[in-house]
Amino acid sequence: MYCLQRCCHHKRYLSKCLQRYSRHSSTQDGIKFHESENTSVPPDTNGEISTQSQVPKSSDTNIPIFPLMKEPGFKKKDWNIAAKKSGRLPSVTKILQDTMPIQNAIMLLKWKQKMIAELGEKGFIKFNEETLAAGSALHRCIQQYLQGIPMNEINVGKANAGHWKSMASILPQITDVYATEKYVKHPMLSYAGYIDCIATYKGKLCVIDWKTSTKPKPTLLKCYDSPLQTAAYTGATNFDDSINVQVVDTLLVIAYKNGTEAHVHYMPKKTSQYFWEKWLSRLHMYRLMKASEKEALDI
C-alpha cells in the first residue's frame, strides 16, 4: 500500500525506474534482485503461500544477513559493516520508494492518471494535500488516545470520522505504550524513520504501524511494501541506542474511510524475520543504485 502523497512525482519516477531496472534486473552474486515483493509471503499469514526469500550475503559493500534483533552475545565487531558516519540517513520510505518493483510503479502511475482525469491537475494536488493533512491528524488523534484521553473526547474531524470508527474496536487492545511517533535509526545499516508506536497487543510487545486505505487489505499480500516498512522499523528499534527494549513482533493496522472494521495483521517473529530479509534485499538494491549513480557522476 503506497502513500497517496508520494504520487505527485511518479511520472518522473517511472522513467528513472525503467532505466534503473534495465541496469539492476540481472543477477548479482548469483542472486536475482528484480523480483516482486507481492508474490510470496510466509506460511503463517492468513494462509498465503510461502517461498524461501533470497538475501545477499556479506561481501564488501553488500548488505549481509543482519539480525533483526540483538541476540545474546551480539558484538558489533563481528560484523564487517562500514556505517555512515555523517550526513543525513535515508528514510525507510525513501528506500522502498526508490526500489519499488517496476510493475507497482506502473500501477501507481495509472492510478494517478485516472485521478487526474477525474479531478484535474489542481483537483489532484488538492486531494493529495487533504490526504496528507488527514493522515497527520489521524496519527495525532491516535497518539492522544494512547496518552490517556478518552476516545469520545478526541476531536477527530470529518475527514477521519470513518477511520476512527474503523479503529474503535482495535485501539482498546493496545496497552502498555512504550513510545509513539518516535524517530529511530539503525546505526549499523545506516537508515532511519519514524515509528508510529511501540506497545503491547494481546500480550505481545509490537512495533505498530497505522495505515489507511480506501480498498480492503484483508491479507498481507494486499499490503504491498507495508510489512517490509514495519520490519525495517523493528530492526532499527532494536539497534537504536535510545531504546531499551527488543521487539520481534509487528502489527500492521489498516483503517478504512468508510468505517468498516480495520484489518489487523499481527506478525510474529517468524513472519517479521521473513519481511526483514525482504527489507535487507531492498536496502542492498538501494546501495547498489546509489553506487551506480555516484560512478556515473564521476565519469
ABEGO torsion letter per residue (X at the ends): XBBAAAAAAAAAAAAAAAAAAAAAABBBGGBBABBBAAABBBAABGGBBBBBBBBBBBBEABBBBBBABBBBGBBAAABBBBBBABEBBBBAAAAAAAABBAAAAAAAAAAAAAAAAAAEAAAAAAAAAAAAAAAAAAAAAAAAAAAGBBAAABBAEAAAAAAAAAAAAAAAABBGBABBGBBBBBAAAGBBEBBABBBBBGGBBBBBBBBBBABBBABAAAAEAAAAAAAAAAAAAAABAABABBBABBBBBBBBAAGBBBBBBBBBAAAAAAAAAAAAAAAAAAAAAAAAAAAAAAX
